[in-house]
Amino acid sequence: MSKDMCSECHCFKRVASRNPILCFNCYGKKHKEECCICHNIRTINVRNLDGTVICQECNRRKDVCSHCGKTKIIKFSDNGVKLCGNCRSKDRKEACSICQVVRVVAARNEEKPICGECYKELNKDICYICGKNKKIKARKEDGVVCEACWKGLNVGICGICKEEKSLNNTVNEIKVCVSCYHKSRKAVCERCKKYKIICVKGNGGGFLCSYCYGVNRMKIDYKYRIKILLRKSFGSGIKKYLKSGQIGESSKYIDYEKCFEHLGPPPNDGESYHIDHIFPLVAFDFSNDWEIKIAWLPENLRWLKIKDNLIKSGKYNIEHFEKFKNDMRMKYPGL
């Protein structure tokens, strides 16, 4: 997948869609539905034939398959029936509407099942250049083009280095090779003054690299600052205190919107402040999902001066901590 400027975050990244141009992060945020397994609103990872979706975490979750009885990654779940990838494939076998052979369904045309072999044949056509029946790479005004001929069509003289190469990119409407395309994306960052790949346009009329863009955004956007700081603390906390096993993404344990509302903009633009855990992470049992969640509840977070936070370190009152846990059980019974 090629790189381009995302229309949402304005970063130069690999794009997931072209209409509109979105990077994978922004595309995921805009394409969320209720997972049929965990029933949380999350980014779509797999869509079943019945239209239901599975999030990434559930798609990688292991359980006992209802058919083969083996502990594998569950690919389908409905009314208590859990199927692994192999059993799900066997369950999806139907008579192909073209060859009439019972095979795994690869696609559907007007609700009619098509197997993988017939689907490959459907994607083949006569290339107008070589005249052979091959897989379609592109469609032009004169007809379809196979992959081998498509590579030959794109060979030409690069507009920058003047060498004969494959021309798959354009700079200022001039066709260029890959190496010249990447060189053209480099400029002096107006903040760090280093020659790097540019990310976005800066306020001074120049360009910013990805690092300087992040630093500038943290100063302007307090929500972005809070999210970055919480994600960093979550990652380092899990790495330090989780003894075994793995857990999901931070959004499963942290309600960012509530944290934005509770913390608000940092004092003094956040230059000399940390997000402090009132009861430090060392107090919580990371083998218990509930305790991980309450560690990052808004009630346990506050802005604190860096100097005071370092002095406080991991100190806490055990009686006050037990009272805090009881209060959170009462306040969030379904957490």
N, C-alpha and C positions, 0 to 999 in steps of 0.2 A: 504494500500500500504506500502511495506516495505521500510526501509531506506538503503542507500548505498552512496558511494563516487561518486559525480557527475563528469563525464568526462570533463565537460566544466569549472565550477567554482571551482571544487575540494573541495566542501563543503559536509559534511555528512548530507544529507537531505532525505526527502521522495522522491522517484523516480517516474517520470511519464512514463518513458519508459526504457526498458532493453537493447535495441539494437539500438543505444548505450545507456549507462546508463546516463540519464539526469534527473535533478530535475525539478520541475514544472516551475520555473522561466526560466531556460535555454531552456526547451522544448517549452515554449510559445514564446520565442524570435526566435526560429528556425521555428516555424509554424505560420507564419503570411500571411494573404491574404487580398484582398480588400473586405471590408464589403459591402453587397448589399444595405444597408440602408444609412449609412453615407459616403460610398465610401472612407474611410480612410484605410490605411494598418495597420491592428491590429491583435492581437492574436485571433485565431478562438475560438468561444464559442459554436456556433450551426452551423451545416451544413444542408441545405435544401435538399430535394430529387432531385432538379434540379442541385445540385452541388454548388450553391452559398452559401456563408457563412455570418454569423452575428457575430459581435463582442460582448463582454460582456456588454458594455455600452448600445448598441442598443437593446440587448436582454432583458434588464431590463427597457427600456424606456416605459412609459405609454402614450397611445393615444386612440382615439375613434376607436373602432373596426368597420370595414365596414359592418359586417354582423349583429351583435347583438346590435350595437350602444352604448355599454358600454365602460367606460374608464378603460382599463386594460393594462397589460404589453403586448406589441405587439410581437408576435412570428414569424410573416411572413409579408413581405411587397414586393409588385411587381406591378409596373405600377399604383401606387396610391391606390391599394387595400391593406388594413391593417387588419390583422386577429389576434385575441387573441388566447390563447392556446386551449380553447374549440372549437372555430370555425375552427381553423386550423386542429384539430383532425377530426372534421366532414368533412372537405374539403378533408382530406387524406383517406377517406374510399373507399375501393375497394373490389371486390370479391376475397377472398383468393383462391390461386391456388390449395390448398390442400382440404379444407373443403367446398369451394364454398360459404361460408357465407360472407356477406358484413360487413366488420369490418375495424378498423383502421389498417393501414399497419405498422407492427413492423419491418419487414426486407424484403429484396428481394433476390431471388436466380435466377440468369440468367435473371434479369429484371422481374421475376414473383413475384407478391406480396404474402406475408405470414403474416397472422394475429398473434397476440400475443399468443393465445392458441396453435396454431400449431407450433409456434416457440419454445415454451417451450417443446413440445413433441419431436421436432427434437433434442433438447439438452439432451434427455434422452437415456439411453442405459442400457443393462444388466451388472450390476457390477459383475466382475469375483470372488469377495470374498463372498458377501452375496447372489448373484444370483437374486437380485431384480432389477426391471426396475426403475431407479432413475436418477435424474439430475447428469450429469457428473461433477466430481470435478477435475479429473486428468486422464491422459492416461499413462499407463505403458506398458512394453514389453509384459506382460501377458494379458493385456486388460484394459478396463476402470474401474475407481474406483469412487464410490459415496462419498459424503462428510462424512458420518458417518464412513465408513470404512477407509477413508483417514486419519481421526484423529487417529484411532487405529493403522494404519501403522506407524505413526510418533511418537508413544509413545515408549520410551526406557530409558536407563540409561544415564543421562547427563554426558558428559566427564569431567566436572569441579566439580559440587557439588555431583555427584554420586547418585542422586535421580532419581526415575522413573517419568519422566515428558514428555510433548509434545516437541519433538525436531524439530524445524522449522528453526534453524539457525546453522551456522558453524563458528568456530574460529580456524584458522590454520588447516583446514580440519578435525576438530573434531566436532561432532554434540553436540550442547549444547541447554539448555532451554533458554527461553526469558530473565529471570532475570540474568543469568550468561552471556548472550550475551551482555546485556547493561552494566554490571559491567566490562566486558573485554574491552569496548570502553573507559573507563575512564583512565586517566593518569595525571601526573603532567605537567601542561602547562609550557613550557620553558620560557615564558615571565612573567606571573603573579605568577608563582610558586604555583598555586592552583590546587587541585585535581578535575578535571572537565571532562565532556565528550569531547573527542578530535574532532577537526574539520579537520585539515590538518597537514601534516608534516612541521616542522619548518626548518629554515636554519641551525640551530645548531645541527641537527640530532634528536632532540626531537619532541614534538608535540605542537600544538597551539589550544586553545579553540576558539570558534566562535568569541568572543569579541576581543581577541588579534589578530586573523587573520584579522578582519576588521580594527583594528588600524594600523597594519603593512602594509596592502594594501593601506590605505590612504596615507601613507608616500611614497610608491613606485609608485603608479598609480595615477597621478594627475587628470585624467578623472574620475576615481572612486570617488576621493575626491570631485570634483566639483559636480558630480551628487548627492552624499549623502548630501552635504551642501544645494544644491538647493531644493532637495526634503524635507529636514527638514524645510527650510524657507517657502516653499510652504504650507506644512501641518500646521505650526504654524500660517502663515498669514491667511489661510482660516478659521482656528478655531477662530482666534481673530476678523477678520473683516467681515466675511460673516454672515449677519444677519439672513437669513432664506434660506431654500432649500439646495440642494446638487449639487455638480459638479463632473465631471469625474476625471480620473487619471491625474497626473501632466504632462504626456507626451502630453496631449491634449493642454496644455497652454505653455509648455516650449520646445523649440527646443534645445535639449541637444548638438547636434553636432555643432551648431552655437556658443553655449556658450563655448564649448571646444576650438574652433578655436579663439574666441574673447578674452577669459580670458588667455588661455595658462597656463603653469605651474606656481604655486604660488611662489612669492619671498621668499627666505629664507626657502624653503621647506614647506611654509604655517604654520609654527609653531606659528607665532604671527600675522596672517592675517585672516580677515573675507572676505566673498564675500558681498560687500556692494551694496545696491540699491541706486543709485545716487539720485533718487527721492524716498523717503521712501514709504512703503506700505500704510501708513496712508493717503497719498495724493490721492490714487486711490479709485474709486467707485467699490466695489466688487459685486454689484448687476448687473454690466455690464461686460459681458464676454470679450469684446474687451479691456477694461481697465485692466482686470486681465492678459490678454496676454501681453500687452505692459509693464506691471510691471516687467515681467521676460524676456523682450527682451535683447539681448546682449548689446545694446546701453545703457541700464539702470543698467548694472552690472560692477563691477570693484573689484580688490583686494585692500583692505584698512587695515591698521594696526588696531588691536583690540582697542587700546587706542583712536585713532582718530575716529573710528566708534562709540564708546560709547559717545564721546564728541559731535559728530554731531547729534546723536539721531534721532528725527523725524523732524528736521528743513529742510526747503526748501523754494525756492523763487517761489511764485505763478506765476509771469510773465514768468519765465524760464520754469516752469512746463507746462503752456498752450502752449508755443512755442514748447516744446518737443512733446506734443500730436499732434499738427498740423504737425510737421515734420514726425512723425510716420504714420499719416494718408496718407501723400503724398508718403512715402517710401513703406508702406505695404497696398495698397488699398484693397486687398482681405483678410486681416487678420480677 
